[in-house]
């Protein structure tokens, strides 16, 4: 069972070391691409619920890929990949380099130094609410840390999908582990909002119609932002669109044609 971040010494990676990470999509794809650029061996482990399109994109970039079987982790299927990475790393820590995006402070720092300032600049300091879905928690915690220093009155709303959801890259913490990045900084979050699959998919379809080729996690954020915007009629609500339509295209296509929500 996962218990939180591990303490680990800094590693001077050998040339033949394998950089391992758990991911349900975007991080895994980026990890593989960066590994290729730097000449590193990368291994990305995905949960079994990841769609075929996403897995093929991960597989095309990482040196090695693996999918965990359902039920691998006692906490739930969505934590299986993280548990598998932990087990693999613990078995041979000299062979694998694991930076653990779920507990790595650099995950927060990246958004505190880039995403937060960008939002502040683009809104000209008039932002009243930040609405962001949660995965590892790096985006919302990092941006919130910066923005609340600028104006403590800014509301930070964390968005969760429903239980047994079909939106990749985000988590509902009633069915999966809450990352330490969130647990240790949850005082920065003012409110949690849950969005149903249908709300997220309808919002994604609406965005497509407006000319924004985004994925369903962006639709999730947009659906929640509209709720907050109605409440803050004179406010300025900001969110992020973290994915393009690539990973969600077939799932959304099926939904538009049949009205059914299912992994494709």
N, C-alpha and C positions, 0 to 999 in steps of 0.2 A: 504494500500500500504506500502511496506517495505521502510524504510528511512535510514537504516544503523544500526550500533551497538547501543544497549541500555545500559544506565548506570544502574548498579544494585549492590546492596550491597552484600558483601560476605555472604554466607548462611551456617549455621551450620545445615546440613541436619538431619532431624529426621529419625528414623529408618524406618518409613513407608512412607517416601518421595519417589516420583517417579522421576527418572532421565530421562529427556525427551530430545530428539534430532531429528533433521531432517537429513535424509540420503538417498542417492540413491544406497547404496550398502555397500562398504567396512567398512565405519565408523559404520554403523548400526550393522553389523555382529560382529565387534570387541567390540562395546559398550555392546551388549548383553552378550558376552562371559566374559568380564571383570566384568560386573554386577553380573553374576552368581558366579564368583570367590570371589567377595567381599561381596556377600550376599545382593546386592542392587536390588531394583525393577527398571526395565528400560522400557521405552516406546520409540519406534522408529517409526517415521512417514515418509512414503515414498511417492514420487509423483506417480501419476497413470500410468506414462509411464514406470515405472520399470518393467522388465520382471518377469515372474512367477518364474523362477529358483532363481533369486536374492531375490525376496520377500519371498520365502519359506525358504531360508537360514537365512534371517533376523528374520522371524517368529520363527524359531527353536531355536534361541538364546535369543531374547528379551522377557521380561515378558509380555509386551503388544505390539501389532503392529497395525498400521492403515495406510490406503492408502487414500490420498486426491483425491477427484473427479476432473476431468478436469475442468478448468475454476474457481477453487476456489479462486485463486489470480488474481487480475486485471492485474498484470504485466506479467502473463503467467503461463502456466501449470507447468513448471519446478520449479517455486517458490511456488507452492501450499503447499508443505510439510512444508517449512520454515514459511510461513504465518500461517499455522495451529498450528504449535508449538508455535509461538509467541502469537496467540490468546488464546491457552490453558494455557500457562504460565501466561499471564496477568490476566486471569480469576481467577486463584488461585495460586499466587506465593508462598504461604506457603506450598502448597501440592507438587509442582513440582520444581525440580532443573534443570535449563537450563544454560549450559555453552556456547552455541552458537559457534560452530566451525567456523562459517563464520566471526566472529569478535573477537574471543578469541586470544589474543597475544601469548598464550602458543602454539597455532597451529604453529605459525612462529618459536617460540623459539625451539620447538622440532626438527625442520629441520635445524635450525641454529647450534644447538649443536650436531647433529648426521649425517644427510644426507650430509650437506655441507662438514664437515671434512672427511667423508668417501670418497666422490668424489675426494676431493683434495689429499687424501692419495693414492687412487687407481690409479689416473692419474699421481702421483708423481709430482704434481704441474704444469703439462704441459697442462692442460685443456685450451682451447681457446674459447669454447662456451658451454653453458648449455641450453638444449632444453627440456622443460617440459610443459605438458598440464595443463590447469587450471580448478580447481573446486572451492574449497574454497580459493585457492591461497597460502595455508600454505607451500606446498612443494617448489614451485618456489621462493617465497619471502624469506623464511628461508634459503634455500641453497644459493640463490644469495647474501643475506646479508653477509654470511660468505665468499663466494668465492671472491666477489668484494673487501673485505678488504684485502684478500691475493693478488689479482691482479686485479686492476680496469679495465684492458684491456679486461677481459673476457666478451664476449657477452652473454647476457641473452635473450633467445627467448621464448616467451610464445606461446603455441599452442592452437588453438581453433578448435573445430569441426565445420562443416557446420551448418547452420540453419536447424531445424527439423532433427537433426542427430539421429543416432541409436547407439551411443557409450555411454555406461553408465559411470557415475562417473565424467564426464567433462561437461563444459558449454560453450555455445556461448553467449556472453554478449549483443548481439543484441536482444536476445529473453528471457533473464533472468537478474536478478539483478547482478551487479558487486559487489562482497563482499568488505566490508570496508578494509579487510586485503590487498587487491590489490589496491584499490583507494588511500589508505594512503601511499602506498609504490611503486607506479607505476614508480617512477623515477629509480627503480632498473631494470626495463624491457626495453631493447633496441629495441625490435622488436616483432610484433605479426604476426604469420603465421596461416592461415586457411587451414585445411586439409579436403578434401571431404570424405564422408563415404567409397566410393569405394577404395580410396587410403589407408585408415586405415584398411579396411578388407583385401585388397590384401597384405598389409604389415604383417598383422597378419598371413595370410596363409603362407607367406614366412618364417616367424619365426617358425611356426609349422614344416615346412619342414626342418629347420635347427636344430630342436630338442628343441626349446624353447616353453613350454606349457603356453603361455601367453594369456591374454584377449585383447579385441579390443582397450582399452585405451592405452595399451602398443604398439599395432600396430600403433596407432595414433602418439605416440611419436617417434616411429621408422621411420615412413614415413617422418615426419618433420625433423628428424635428418639427414636423407639421403640427403635432399634438402640442408641443411646447410653444410653438409660435402662436397658436390660437389662444393659449393662456397668457402669453406675454404680447399682447396686441401692439404695444408700442416699443417692443424690445428688438434686439438684433440677435437672432439665433444662428450659430455657426455649427457646421458639422464637417465631416470629411467623407469623400467617396474613395474607399480603399481598394476597390477592385474594378477591373474592366469586365466587359461582358464575356470574355473568352471562356472562363471556367464555368459560367452559368448559362451559356447560350442554349445548349440542348435541353437543360432543365426548364428554362424559361420558354423555349419553343414548344415543348410538350404542354406546359401550363396554358399558354396562349391558345393552342390548338384544341386541347381537350378539357381544359379547366381543372386538370388534376395536378397535384403537387407530388412529385416523386423524383428520386435521384436517377439521373440518366448517365 
